[in-house]
Amino acid sequence: DRYRKQGYRDQLAGTLHCLASVLRLKGDLVAARSHLEEAVSISRGSGHRSYLANHFGELGRIARLEGKPADAQALLEEALATKRELGERSAVAESLRFLALLRIDSGEHPTALPLLHESLEIAQSVGARPALAENLELLAQIAALRERWTEAAQLLGAAEALRKTMDLMVEPEYQSAREAAAEQARSALGDEALEALLERGRSLSRDEAVSLAMELSV
């Protein structure tokens, strides 16, 4: 309310965006969308392209949860194009990751792979540990879908080790990917073999984990 009353429009847009993210995590997609639509209007009026792209990216995540993949893709592609133009590499990596999620959702994991590889390379180059873990988890899911159990388990272990260095919640998309890959690998390998491979993954350096992930080919 203070930002609204004092006319701090960029700050208001940022606050609305943050509130929308919290509401999305709580499952209140209607309220989240309402906040974001106001944020879009504000950022469009102020010409703040970076904020606007952020809002489109969050709206894309909401559209995915609403079961509207075409809308989600259009929003995420617009966010990606703007972030590329602005040179915001971490945001580019995030947009690529969510576009890959859409491909995985629709069973098109071969086309998700190059998106995740590019996202992973950016995350590694900028030292973004949360993004590294998230990419590794999605790549583990793809490895499991291809029945490449050794890679799937080691990537899960590497992501787990990375997450232990951070005090961050696992967002639902990545928790689902972790659980799906682990369950498929456990069914194929058994508990003992899976745990051995997870432990091997936990012992990998970041560079080794990235190299393993990049070896997954189309």
C-alpha positions as CSV (number, residue, x, y, z in Angstrom):
1,D,0.0,0.0,0.0
2,R,2.8,2.4,0.8
3,Y,4.4,1.9,-2.7
4,R,1.0,2.4,-4.3
5,K,0.2,5.6,-2.3
6,Q,3.7,7.1,-2.9
7,G,3.7,6.3,-6.6
8,Y,6.8,3.9,-6.4
9,R,5.6,2.0,-9.4
10,D,8.7,-0.3,-10.0
11,Q,8.8,-1.2,-6.3
12,L,5.0,-1.9,-6.4
13,A,5.5,-4.2,-9.5
14,G,8.3,-6.0,-7.8
15,T,6.2,-6.5,-4.6
16,L,3.2,-7.8,-6.6
17,H,5.5,-10.2,-8.4
18,C,6.9,-11.6,-5.1
19,L,3.4,-12.0,-3.7
20,A,2.3,-13.8,-6.8
21,S,5.2,-16.3,-6.5
22,V,4.2,-17.0,-2.9
23,L,0.6,-17.5,-3.9
24,R,1.6,-19.8,-6.7
25,L,3.5,-22.0,-4.2
26,K,0.4,-22.0,-2.0
27,G,-1.8,-23.1,-5.0
28,D,-3.8,-19.9,-5.2
29,L,-3.3,-19.5,-9.0
30,V,-6.3,-17.1,-9.4
31,A,-4.9,-14.6,-6.9
32,A,-1.3,-15.0,-8.2
33,R,-2.5,-14.3,-11.8
34,S,-4.4,-11.2,-10.6
35,H,-1.3,-9.8,-8.9
36,L,0.9,-10.5,-12.0
37,E,-1.6,-8.9,-14.4
38,E,-1.4,-5.7,-12.3
39,A,2.4,-6.0,-12.3
40,V,2.5,-6.4,-16.1
41,S,0.4,-3.3,-16.5
42,I,2.7,-1.3,-14.3
43,S,5.9,-2.5,-15.8
44,R,4.6,-2.0,-19.3
45,G,3.6,1.5,-18.5
46,S,7.0,2.3,-17.0
47,G,8.9,0.6,-19.9
48,H,10.8,-1.7,-17.5
49,R,11.5,-4.5,-19.9
50,S,13.4,-6.7,-17.4
51,Y,10.6,-6.6,-14.9
52,L,8.1,-7.3,-17.7
53,A,10.0,-10.4,-18.8
54,N,10.0,-11.6,-15.2
55,H,6.3,-11.2,-15.0
56,F,5.8,-13.1,-18.2
57,G,8.0,-15.9,-16.9
58,E,6.0,-16.2,-13.7
59,L,2.7,-16.1,-15.7
60,G,4.2,-18.9,-17.8
61,R,4.7,-21.0,-14.7
62,I,1.1,-20.4,-13.7
63,A,-0.2,-21.2,-17.1
64,R,1.6,-24.5,-17.0
65,L,0.0,-25.3,-13.6
66,E,-3.4,-24.4,-15.0
67,G,-2.9,-26.9,-17.8
68,K,-2.4,-24.3,-20.6
69,P,0.9,-25.4,-22.2
70,A,0.5,-23.3,-25.3
71,D,-0.1,-20.1,-23.2
72,A,2.8,-21.1,-21.0
73,Q,5.2,-21.6,-24.0
74,A,4.3,-18.3,-25.5
75,L,4.9,-16.4,-22.3
76,L,8.1,-18.2,-21.5
77,E,9.4,-17.7,-25.1
78,E,8.7,-14.0,-24.8
79,A,10.5,-13.8,-21.5
80,L,13.5,-15.7,-22.9
81,A,13.8,-13.5,-25.9
82,T,13.8,-10.3,-23.8
83,K,16.3,-11.7,-21.3
84,R,18.6,-12.8,-24.1
85,E,18.4,-9.3,-25.6
86,L,19.2,-7.7,-22.2
87,G,22.0,-10.1,-21.5
88,E,20.6,-11.4,-18.3
89,R,22.2,-14.8,-18.4
90,S,20.8,-16.3,-15.1
91,A,17.3,-15.3,-16.2
92,V,17.9,-16.9,-19.6
93,A,18.9,-20.1,-17.9
94,E,15.7,-20.0,-15.9
95,S,13.5,-19.5,-18.9
96,L,15.2,-22.3,-20.8
97,R,14.6,-24.6,-17.8
98,F,10.9,-23.9,-17.7
99,L,10.5,-24.3,-21.4
100,A,12.2,-27.7,-21.0
101,L,9.7,-28.6,-18.3
102,L,6.9,-28.1,-20.8
103,R,8.6,-30.4,-23.2
104,I,9.0,-33.1,-20.5
105,D,5.3,-32.6,-19.6
106,S,4.3,-33.4,-23.2
107,G,6.7,-36.4,-23.5
108,E,9.1,-34.5,-25.8
109,H,12.1,-35.1,-23.7
110,P,14.6,-35.2,-26.7
111,T,13.7,-31.6,-27.4
112,A,14.0,-30.7,-23.7
113,L,17.6,-31.9,-23.6
114,P,19.3,-29.1,-25.6
115,L,17.4,-26.5,-23.6
116,L,18.6,-28.0,-20.3
117,H,22.2,-28.3,-21.6
118,E,22.3,-24.6,-22.4
119,S,20.7,-23.7,-19.1
120,L,23.2,-26.0,-17.3
121,E,26.2,-24.4,-19.1
122,I,25.0,-20.9,-18.1
123,A,24.4,-21.9,-14.5
124,Q,27.8,-23.4,-14.3
125,S,29.5,-20.4,-15.8
126,V,27.8,-17.9,-13.5
127,G,28.2,-20.1,-10.4
128,A,24.4,-20.4,-9.8
129,R,24.2,-23.4,-7.4
130,P,20.4,-23.5,-7.1
131,A,20.0,-23.5,-10.9
132,L,22.7,-26.2,-11.2
133,A,20.8,-28.4,-8.8
134,E,17.5,-27.8,-10.6
135,N,19.0,-28.6,-14.0
136,L,20.6,-31.8,-12.7
137,E,17.3,-32.9,-11.3
138,L,15.5,-32.4,-14.6
139,L,18.3,-34.1,-16.5
140,A,18.1,-37.0,-14.0
141,Q,14.4,-37.3,-14.9
142,I,15.2,-37.4,-18.6
143,A,17.9,-40.1,-17.9
144,A,15.3,-42.1,-16.0
145,L,12.8,-41.8,-18.8
146,R,15.4,-43.2,-21.1
147,E,16.2,-46.0,-18.7
148,R,19.7,-44.8,-18.2
149,W,19.6,-45.7,-14.5
150,T,23.3,-45.1,-13.7
151,E,23.3,-41.6,-15.0
152,A,19.9,-40.8,-13.4
153,A,21.0,-42.0,-10.0
154,Q,24.3,-40.2,-10.1
155,L,22.8,-37.0,-11.2
156,L,20.3,-37.2,-8.4
157,G,23.1,-37.7,-5.9
158,A,25.0,-34.8,-7.3
159,A,22.0,-32.5,-7.1
160,E,21.3,-33.7,-3.5
161,A,24.9,-32.9,-2.5
162,L,24.6,-29.4,-4.1
163,R,21.3,-28.8,-2.2
164,K,23.0,-29.6,1.1
165,T,25.3,-26.6,0.6
166,M,22.2,-24.3,0.4
167,D,19.4,-23.5,2.7
168,L,16.7,-23.3,0.0
169,M,13.4,-25.0,-0.4
170,V,13.0,-27.4,-3.3
171,E,10.3,-26.0,-5.6
172,P,7.5,-28.4,-6.5
173,E,8.6,-28.9,-10.2
174,Y,12.0,-30.1,-9.1
175,Q,10.7,-32.2,-6.2
176,S,8.4,-34.0,-8.6
177,A,11.3,-34.6,-11.0
178,R,13.5,-36.0,-8.1
179,E,10.8,-38.3,-6.8
180,A,9.9,-39.6,-10.3
181,A,13.5,-40.3,-11.3
182,A,14.3,-41.9,-7.9
183,E,11.3,-44.2,-7.9
184,Q,11.9,-45.4,-11.5
185,A,15.6,-46.0,-10.7
186,R,14.7,-47.8,-7.5
187,S,12.2,-50.1,-9.3
188,A,14.9,-50.9,-12.0
189,L,17.9,-51.3,-9.7
190,G,16.7,-52.1,-6.2
191,D,17.5,-50.2,-3.1
192,E,21.1,-51.3,-2.6
193,A,22.3,-50.5,-6.1
194,L,20.5,-47.2,-6.2
195,E,22.0,-46.1,-2.9
196,A,25.5,-47.0,-4.2
197,L,25.0,-44.9,-7.3
198,L,23.5,-42.0,-5.4
199,E,26.6,-42.0,-3.1
200,R,28.8,-42.0,-6.2
201,G,26.9,-39.0,-7.5
202,R,27.2,-37.2,-4.1
203,S,31.0,-37.5,-4.4
204,L,31.2,-35.9,-7.8
205,S,32.7,-32.4,-8.1
206,R,30.5,-29.8,-9.8
207,D,32.5,-30.0,-13.0
208,E,32.2,-33.8,-13.0
209,A,28.4,-33.6,-12.4
210,V,28.1,-31.1,-15.3
211,S,30.2,-33.3,-17.6
212,L,28.1,-36.3,-16.8
213,A,24.9,-34.4,-17.5
214,M,26.3,-33.1,-20.8
215,E,27.0,-36.6,-21.9
216,L,23.2,-37.3,-22.2
217,S,22.6,-36.9,-25.9
218,V,19.6,-36.4,-28.1
